[in-house]
Amino acid sequence: MDGVHDLGGIQGFGPVNPDKDERPFKATWEGRMWGINKGISGVPGWSIDWFRHVRELIEPVDYLTRPYFDQWAQTYGAMLVDSGVVTIEELATGISARPALERRPPMQASAVAAAARSIKDFSRAANAAPRFLAGDIVTTRSMGAAGHTRMPRYVRGRRGRVHACHGAFLVADESAFGREIAEPLYTVGFLATDLWPETGARNDRVFVDLWERYLE
């Protein structure tokens, strides 16, 4: 959706300051939140696209001031309440007011690490041949998005060249709402000067993975 999370190319937020601290977690609770993310089984209808859509619903000031992994905790809390798994009171107190839906032993740390290393194939069978081939010139659709989308605003309505076609994958825009629709997924290259003419970066290119419905 079009919201504060889609900041690519927007001016007024100051320079990007790289974090010199390369540790993945700056505090113990951040690593714990990442482990919860890997260990949580979710409920029917959950997907990474649904997670992203819910996270994008965070109020703008809260989104910009809340630490990254704290956003994860807030998002999972909202998803659990929305799915009827827990109540707000249970989240606030950390005490369950009803029997657990399913009793299983907690995932061990070693299993979390193994889950992080696992590789899954998310490709789907294609219903039709891709419309575009590597080398084709395409223009991205100039479209708004009321729900989740993987096409950032800074490439909308811009001209690019297809770099590769990766086969068919579930469209994130549909998957966020439980609809499994697969389309060809492409990597499209854009000249940086076509996206941000003021930069003068004539030799730079930006590559974005985009579904076929985004392209003309």
C-alpha positions in Angstrom: 0.0 0.0 0.0 1.1 3.6 -0.4 2.3 4.6 3.0 5.2 5.9 5.1 7.1 2.6 4.7 7.7 3.2 1.0 10.4 5.9 1.4 12.6 5.0 -1.6 13.5 8.2 -3.4 11.6 10.6 -1.1 13.4 13.7 -0.1 13.3 15.5 3.3 14.5 12.7 5.6 18.2 13.6 5.6 21.1 11.5 4.5 21.4 7.7 4.9 23.8 7.0 7.7 25.2 3.5 7.5 25.3 1.7 10.8 28.9 0.9 11.6 27.8 -1.7 14.2 27.5 -4.8 12.1 26.0 -7.0 14.8 22.6 -8.4 13.6 21.1 -7.8 17.0 21.9 -4.8 19.2 20.0 -6.2 22.2 19.1 -9.6 23.5 15.4 -9.0 23.0 15.9 -8.4 19.2 17.5 -11.8 18.8 14.6 -13.3 20.8 12.0 -11.6 18.5 13.8 -12.9 15.4 13.7 -16.4 17.0 10.0 -16.1 17.7 9.5 -15.1 14.0 11.3 -18.3 12.9 9.5 -20.5 15.4 6.0 -19.2 15.2 3.7 -21.5 13.2 1.0 -19.0 12.5 -2.6 -19.8 11.6 -4.3 -20.7 8.3 -4.2 -17.7 6.0 -1.0 -16.2 7.3 1.8 -15.5 4.9 4.8 -13.2 4.7 2.7 -10.9 2.5 0.0 -10.7 5.1 2.6 -9.9 7.7 4.0 -7.1 5.5 0.6 -5.6 4.9 -0.3 -5.6 8.6 3.1 -4.0 9.4 2.4 -1.3 6.8 -0.8 -0.4 8.7 1.3 1.0 11.6 0.6 4.7 12.1 3.3 6.8 10.4 4.9 8.5 13.5 4.8 5.1 15.3 6.4 3.4 12.3 9.2 5.9 12.0 10.1 6.0 15.7 9.6 2.3 16.7 12.7 0.1 16.5 12.6 -2.4 13.7 12.2 -5.6 15.7 9.7 -3.8 17.9 7.6 -3.3 14.8 7.7 -7.1 14.3 6.3 -7.6 17.9 3.5 -5.1 17.3 2.7 -6.7 13.9 2.5 -10.2 15.3 0.4 -9.0 18.2 -2.1 -7.5 15.8 -2.2 -10.6 13.7 -2.8 -12.9 16.7 -5.6 -10.7 18.0 -7.1 -10.4 14.5 -7.1 -14.2 14.1 -8.7 -14.7 17.5 -5.7 -16.6 18.9 -5.2 -14.2 21.8 -6.9 -11.2 23.3 -5.4 -7.8 23.9 -5.6 -8.5 27.6 -3.7 -11.7 27.2 -1.0 -9.9 25.3 -0.8 -7.1 27.8 -0.4 -9.4 30.8 1.4 -12.3 29.2 -1.0 -14.7 30.8 -3.4 -16.9 28.9 -7.0 -16.8 30.0 -7.9 -20.0 28.2 -6.4 -23.4 27.3 -3.8 -23.4 24.6 -5.0 -24.2 21.1 -2.3 -26.9 20.7 0.3 -28.0 23.2 3.7 -28.4 21.7 7.2 -28.1 23.1 8.9 -24.8 22.3 11.3 -24.8 19.4 14.9 -25.2 20.6 17.6 -22.7 19.6 19.3 -25.2 17.4 16.1 -25.8 15.5 15.7 -22.0 15.0 19.2 -21.8 13.5 18.4 -24.8 11.2 15.1 -23.2 10.1 17.1 -20.0 9.1 19.4 -22.0 6.9 16.7 -24.0 5.1 16.0 -23.2 1.5 12.5 -23.4 0.0 11.4 -23.3 -3.6 8.4 -21.0 -3.9 8.0 -21.2 -7.6 4.7 -22.2 -9.2 3.7 -23.8 -12.5 3.1 -21.2 -15.1 -0.3 -21.0 -16.7 1.0 -19.1 -19.8 4.3 -18.2 -21.4 5.8 -14.9 -20.1 4.9 -11.8 -22.1 8.4 -10.4 -21.9 11.9 -11.7 -22.5 15.3 -10.5 -21.3 16.3 -7.4 -23.2 12.7 -6.2 -23.7 12.0 -2.5 -23.0 9.0 -2.1 -20.6 7.2 0.6 -18.8 5.9 0.1 -15.3 2.3 0.9 -14.7 1.5 4.2 -13.0 -0.8 2.8 -10.3 -1.7 3.4 -6.7 -2.1 0.5 -4.2 -4.7 0.4 -1.5 -3.3 -2.9 -0.2 0.1 -4.6 -0.2 2.3 -4.3 -3.3 5.9 -5.0 -4.1 6.2 -2.2 -6.7 7.9 0.8 -5.0 6.6 4.2 -5.9 9.9 5.4 -7.3 9.7 3.0 -10.3 6.0 3.6 -11.2 5.5 5.0 -14.7 9.2 4.6 -15.5 11.0 2.9 -18.4 13.3 0.0 -17.9 14.8 -3.1 -19.5 14.0 -6.7 -18.6 17.2 -8.3 -17.1 15.8 -11.8 -16.4 12.6 -13.8 -16.1 12.5 -16.1 -13.1 9.3 -18.1 -13.8 6.0 -17.9 -12.0 5.6 -17.0 -8.3 2.6 -16.0 -6.2 1.8 -12.4 -6.6 2.4 -10.6 -3.2 -0.5 -8.2 -3.8 -2.9 -11.2 -3.9 -1.2 -13.4 -1.4 -1.5 -10.7 1.3 -5.2 -11.4 1.3 -5.2 -15.2 0.9 -5.5 -15.4 -2.9 -3.0 -17.7 -4.6 -2.4 -16.3 -8.1 0.9 -16.9 -9.8 2.4 -14.8 -12.5 5.8 -14.4 -14.2 8.3 -12.5 -12.1 11.0 -10.4 -13.7 14.1 -8.5 -12.7 13.9 -5.1 -14.4 16.9 -2.7 -14.6 16.4 1.1 -14.5 18.9 3.8 -15.2 19.4 5.8 -12.0 19.1 9.0 -14.0 15.6 7.9 -15.2 14.5 7.5 -11.6 16.3 10.5 -10.1 17.5 12.8 -12.8 19.0 15.2 -10.3 21.6 12.7 -9.1 23.6 12.7 -12.3 24.6 9.1 -11.7 24.9 8.2 -15.4 26.5 4.8 -15.0 24.3 3.5 -12.1 21.4 1.1 -12.5 18.7 -0.1 -10.1 17.3 -3.6 -10.4 13.8 -4.3 -9.1 11.9 -7.6 -9.1 8.5 -7.0 -10.5 5.5 -9.2 -11.5 4.1 -9.2 -15.0 0.9 -7.2 -14.0 3.1 -4.2 -13.1 4.6 -4.0 -16.7 3.5 -2.8 -20.1 
